Amino acid sequence: MEVSLTLIQTFYTVVQHGSYSAASRSLGLSYQTAANHVRRLEQAVGGKLVESEKGSRQVTVTPRGRRLHNLLYPELDAMLQRLESIVRQERPIIRAGIPAAIFYFLLPSVLKKFRDSHPDVEIQVYERDTVLAELIKTGGLDICMSEHFFGDSDVPQHLLGKYSLCLVHPISWGSSLCIDDFSNWGRDKPFITYEPGQTLRNAAINFLGDVGIEPTIAVTMSSGLSVLRCVEAGLGYSIVPDWLLPGDDVPSEVRSIPLPDLPRVSLYFGYAGFLADNTHVRDLHDICRTEFVNRFSR
């Protein structure tokens, strides 16, 4: 098993503070995450480093744990201080994981307003929908936007707003259908949807099941924009966010049907827990919330 600096720093801080709770507060981690880091380090070195009795707030350092701590002290303190000094001299960076369609329609206006206030901050955006919570927890991302609520204390989330879904099909298929006849209309037609694991795919398939259709999936895509392009090309019908569609004054190759009985989809802003008080993250959240209302709430 690979030994990372994160595991070593957590163990070192637990020993320095004498408890998981104090160490977790110092590192900006949850109690369970701090304990898991120590357990993983113990697996890597093949022995117990600390022990704690049930109900006790303090930990006892084993002889092996004490030897490891003595090897680290004081060199680890000096190294961490040096790393902090290097980081402070670098340009601030925020790494964001955002679904491609959300980025396309929302982020340019968000980034423009954000840069007006924080021109020195670099934003690195990764256009993706899945494993966002895990990427934040392992340090790969700082913030994310997702339709999925993680329910993870290490990745706090705040609701930006909700949007509606609609059914779309190629114009070449003829006039728009009556939703009451949908179960007959859609039974044998190819269905275009999102890749497995995405919230919008689950919502669409659940809806189709409720009206008695087991969809024949022809193509799966990672982005709503890609899904819509496949529908425009005549490959099948789909269920997509209503904000993907152009306005009434812009020609479109698809027809759309509102789905008022389908629950609206929530969009959340999430971030690494230790960044809760970060000014850049707070400002990004505020701007995203305002822009969501302006652009997606119809």
Wavefront OBJ file of the C-alpha trace (Angstrom):
o trace
v 0.000 0.000 0.000
v 1.286 3.464 -0.939
v 2.117 5.801 1.943
v 1.066 9.380 1.181
v 1.986 12.641 2.871
v -1.686 13.024 3.802
v -1.639 9.831 5.909
v 1.639 10.766 7.579
v 0.491 14.309 8.361
v -2.773 13.038 9.865
v -0.962 10.507 12.080
v 1.577 13.139 13.131
v -1.175 15.628 14.026
v -3.143 13.006 15.985
v -0.060 12.272 18.091
v 0.719 15.978 18.547
v -2.837 16.765 19.720
v -3.467 13.495 21.558
v -6.905 12.857 19.998
v -8.677 12.313 16.692
v -11.195 15.081 17.348
v -8.551 17.775 17.955
v -6.494 16.603 14.981
v -9.530 16.578 12.679
v -10.362 20.161 13.643
v -6.786 21.234 13.020
v -6.665 19.586 9.580
v -10.209 20.474 8.503
v -11.247 16.813 8.277
v -14.077 14.833 9.758
v -13.341 12.659 12.813
v -13.921 9.496 10.753
v -11.632 10.635 7.944
v -8.783 11.315 10.398
v -9.275 7.884 11.984
v -9.348 6.226 8.545
v -6.083 7.919 7.565
v -4.344 6.465 10.620
v -5.805 3.014 9.970
v -4.537 3.095 6.373
v -1.063 4.094 7.551
v -1.128 1.239 10.070
v -1.971 -1.174 7.245
v 0.949 0.205 5.226
v 3.499 -0.191 8.041
v 2.018 -3.463 9.257
v 1.362 -2.590 12.896
v -0.629 -0.517 15.370
v 0.478 3.077 15.794
v -2.178 4.420 18.157
v -4.851 2.875 20.332
v -8.062 4.360 21.683
v -10.562 2.900 24.109
v -14.246 3.117 23.255
v -15.707 6.281 24.732
v -12.312 7.844 25.392
v -11.426 11.117 23.675
v -7.661 10.557 24.021
v -5.435 8.189 22.086
v -2.482 6.190 23.359
v 0.585 6.039 21.130
v 2.079 2.555 20.808
v 5.867 2.045 21.011
v 5.938 1.623 17.245
v 3.894 4.790 16.815
v 6.227 6.686 19.122
v 9.285 5.578 17.124
v 7.673 6.729 13.879
v 6.679 10.056 15.419
v 10.242 10.592 16.696
v 11.604 9.906 13.211
v 9.274 12.534 11.758
v 9.884 15.212 14.385
v 11.012 17.946 13.798
v 11.764 17.425 10.084
v 8.070 17.113 9.160
v 7.234 20.434 10.807
v 10.001 22.144 8.845
v 8.921 20.509 5.588
v 5.271 21.502 6.036
v 6.256 25.077 6.834
v 8.394 25.151 3.688
v 5.522 23.791 1.574
v 3.160 26.369 3.030
v 5.619 29.127 2.155
v 5.882 27.853 -1.424
v 2.111 27.606 -1.795
v 1.580 31.130 -0.485
v 3.902 32.489 -3.152
v 2.001 30.760 -5.949
v -0.991 32.186 -7.777
v -4.250 31.000 -6.172
v -5.954 28.168 -8.083
v -9.462 26.750 -7.729
v -10.132 23.388 -9.395
v -13.770 22.802 -10.318
v -15.650 19.741 -11.571
v -18.750 20.741 -13.533
v -21.040 18.926 -16.030
v -20.213 20.048 -19.569
v -23.632 21.533 -20.322
v -23.719 23.409 -17.007
v -20.304 24.810 -17.824
v -21.334 25.837 -21.333
v -24.492 27.674 -20.278
v -23.571 28.969 -16.818
v -19.842 29.291 -16.234
v -18.745 31.929 -18.771
v -20.945 34.583 -17.125
v -19.933 33.356 -13.646
v -16.232 33.493 -14.459
v -16.528 36.958 -15.974
v -18.066 38.346 -12.780
v -15.665 36.413 -10.574
v -12.594 37.713 -12.429
v -13.822 41.277 -12.043
v -13.319 40.827 -8.290
v -10.475 38.272 -8.269
v -8.301 38.737 -11.373
v -5.364 36.964 -9.703
v -7.190 33.619 -9.219
v -6.847 30.857 -11.822
v -9.886 28.592 -12.361
v -9.172 25.085 -13.646
v -12.390 23.433 -14.867
v -12.829 19.698 -15.464
v -16.018 18.982 -17.413
v -17.441 15.859 -15.798
v -20.489 14.591 -13.928
v -19.402 11.520 -11.980
v -17.148 10.720 -8.957
v -17.036 14.416 -8.053
v -17.374 13.823 -4.309
v -14.527 11.317 -4.321
v -12.297 13.685 -6.294
v -12.884 16.431 -3.725
v -12.233 14.088 -0.798
v -8.961 12.857 -2.320
v -7.772 16.376 -3.151
v -8.301 16.272 -6.917
v -10.923 19.049 -6.906
v -11.805 22.018 -4.699
v -15.421 22.661 -5.753
v -18.063 21.046 -7.907
v -21.562 21.465 -9.258
v -23.771 18.405 -9.412
v -27.388 17.304 -9.677
v -26.525 14.567 -7.164
v -26.689 15.204 -3.409
v -23.751 13.368 -1.852
v -24.830 13.452 1.793
v -21.147 13.559 2.813
v -20.023 15.840 5.648
v -16.576 16.138 4.037
v -18.163 17.689 0.933
v -20.781 20.251 2.063
v -23.346 21.181 -0.601
v -25.721 24.114 -1.047
v -28.729 24.208 -3.352
v -28.330 26.629 -6.255
v -31.844 26.046 -7.591
v -34.055 23.642 -9.523
v -34.901 23.250 -13.192
v -37.464 21.339 -15.269
v -37.053 18.508 -17.761
v -38.751 18.069 -21.118
v -39.047 15.382 -23.766
v -37.448 16.113 -27.132
v -37.689 14.305 -30.466
v -36.560 15.072 -34.031
v -38.801 17.317 -36.118
v -38.551 14.701 -38.852
v -40.683 12.387 -36.708
v -43.713 14.570 -37.343
v -45.957 16.765 -35.224
v -45.587 16.940 -31.474
v -47.238 14.106 -29.578
v -49.871 14.322 -26.876
v -48.293 13.292 -23.602
v -51.363 11.159 -22.802
v -50.465 8.927 -25.762
v -46.816 8.752 -24.866
v -46.765 5.132 -23.680
v -47.827 3.924 -27.140
v -45.738 6.490 -29.020
v -42.443 5.790 -27.271
v -42.558 2.024 -26.867
v -40.557 1.063 -29.972
v -38.555 4.232 -30.599
v -34.788 4.551 -29.912
v -33.883 6.464 -26.758
v -30.844 8.728 -26.300
v -29.674 9.336 -22.758
v -26.800 10.059 -20.393
v -24.122 7.593 -19.340
v -24.816 5.285 -16.355
v -24.543 6.911 -12.942
v -25.800 10.342 -13.972
v -28.810 11.760 -12.147
v -30.607 12.823 -15.346
v -30.404 9.315 -16.792
v -31.975 7.855 -13.631
v -34.765 10.460 -13.617
v -35.598 9.792 -17.277
v -35.612 5.995 -16.992
v -37.731 6.124 -13.823
v -40.251 8.335 -15.627
v -40.401 6.005 -18.626
v -40.931 3.044 -16.318
v -43.813 4.839 -14.593
v -45.618 5.250 -17.933
v -45.013 1.621 -18.895
v -42.003 1.928 -21.212
v -38.800 -0.058 -21.005
v -36.648 2.174 -23.217
v -34.556 0.865 -26.080
v -31.341 2.781 -25.444
v -29.556 3.554 -28.711
v -26.812 5.945 -27.553
v -25.463 7.114 -24.197
v -23.486 10.345 -23.849
v -21.741 12.184 -21.015
v -23.117 15.654 -21.834
v -26.594 17.076 -22.334
v -25.294 19.012 -25.337
v -24.152 15.759 -26.948
v -27.491 14.096 -26.172
v -29.361 16.966 -27.821
v -27.135 16.821 -30.907
v -27.954 13.132 -31.328
v -31.674 13.925 -31.149
v -31.234 16.719 -33.707
v -29.532 14.204 -35.997
v -32.628 11.971 -35.828
v -31.054 9.165 -33.773
v -33.838 9.023 -31.164
v -35.795 10.899 -28.527
v -34.603 11.953 -25.092
v -35.445 13.708 -21.826
v -33.235 16.732 -21.180
v -33.140 19.999 -19.168
v -35.463 22.596 -20.671
v -32.684 25.211 -20.633
v -30.763 23.213 -23.258
v -33.316 24.247 -25.877
v -32.906 27.454 -27.881
v -35.408 30.284 -27.490
v -38.555 30.623 -29.592
v -36.759 32.971 -31.981
v -34.037 30.419 -32.833
v -34.754 27.583 -35.307
v -34.388 24.114 -33.842
v -34.283 20.599 -35.271
v -36.237 19.157 -32.348
v -39.700 19.422 -30.894
v -40.107 19.597 -27.138
v -42.893 18.543 -24.793
v -42.987 19.789 -21.178
v -43.119 17.113 -18.472
v -44.845 18.908 -15.586
v -45.358 15.687 -13.598
v -41.640 14.928 -13.560
v -39.942 16.280 -10.386
v -37.698 19.271 -10.964
v -33.961 18.589 -10.791
v -31.818 20.190 -8.089
v -28.387 21.611 -8.807
v -25.927 21.786 -5.893
v -22.700 23.683 -5.284
v -20.235 21.560 -3.298
v -16.732 22.124 -1.938
v -14.032 20.604 0.219
v -14.979 21.095 3.869
v -11.750 22.847 4.795
v -12.574 25.587 2.233
v -15.788 26.614 4.005
v -14.314 29.980 5.011
v -12.368 30.564 1.800
v -13.305 33.963 0.318
v -12.875 32.804 -3.285
v -15.121 29.773 -2.799
v -17.798 31.832 -1.030
v -17.806 34.426 -3.808
v -18.010 31.748 -6.508
v -20.960 30.186 -4.721
v -22.803 33.507 -4.478
v -22.244 34.324 -8.152
v -23.298 30.816 -9.262
v -26.520 31.084 -7.280
v -27.397 34.445 -8.831
v -26.539 33.353 -12.370
v -28.504 30.105 -11.989
v -31.651 32.071 -11.198
v -31.037 34.416 -14.127
v -30.356 31.720 -16.723
v -32.015 28.454 -15.727
v -35.229 29.356 -13.899
v -37.955 29.532 -16.534
l 1 2 3 4 5 6 7 8 9 10 11 12 13 14 15 16 17 18 19 20 21 22 23 24 25 26 27 28 29 30 31 32 33 34 35 36 37 38 39 40 41 42 43 44 45 46 47 48 49 50 51 52 53 54 55 56 57 58 59 60 61 62 63 64 65 66 67 68 69 70 71 72 73 74 75 76 77 78 79 80 81 82 83 84 85 86 87 88 89 90 91 92 93 94 95 96 97 98 99 100 101 102 103 104 105 106 107 108 109 110 111 112 113 114 115 116 117 118 119 120 121 122 123 124 125 126 127 128 129 130 131 132 133 134 135 136 137 138 139 140 141 142 143 144 145 146 147 148 149 150 151 152 153 154 155 156 157 158 159 160 161 162 163 164 165 166 167 168 169 170 171 172 173 174 175 176 177 178 179 180 181 182 183 184 185 186 187 188 189 190 191 192 193 194 195 196 197 198 199 200 201 202 203 204 205 206 207 208 209 210 211 212 213 214 215 216 217 218 219 220 221 222 223 224 225 226 227 228 229 230 231 232 233 234 235 236 237 238 239 240 241 242 243 244 245 246 247 248 249 250 251 252 253 254 255 256 257 258 259 260 261 262 263 264 265 266 267 268 269 270 271 272 273 274 275 276 277 278 279 280 281 282 283 284 285 286 287 288 289 290 291 292 293 294 295 296 297 298
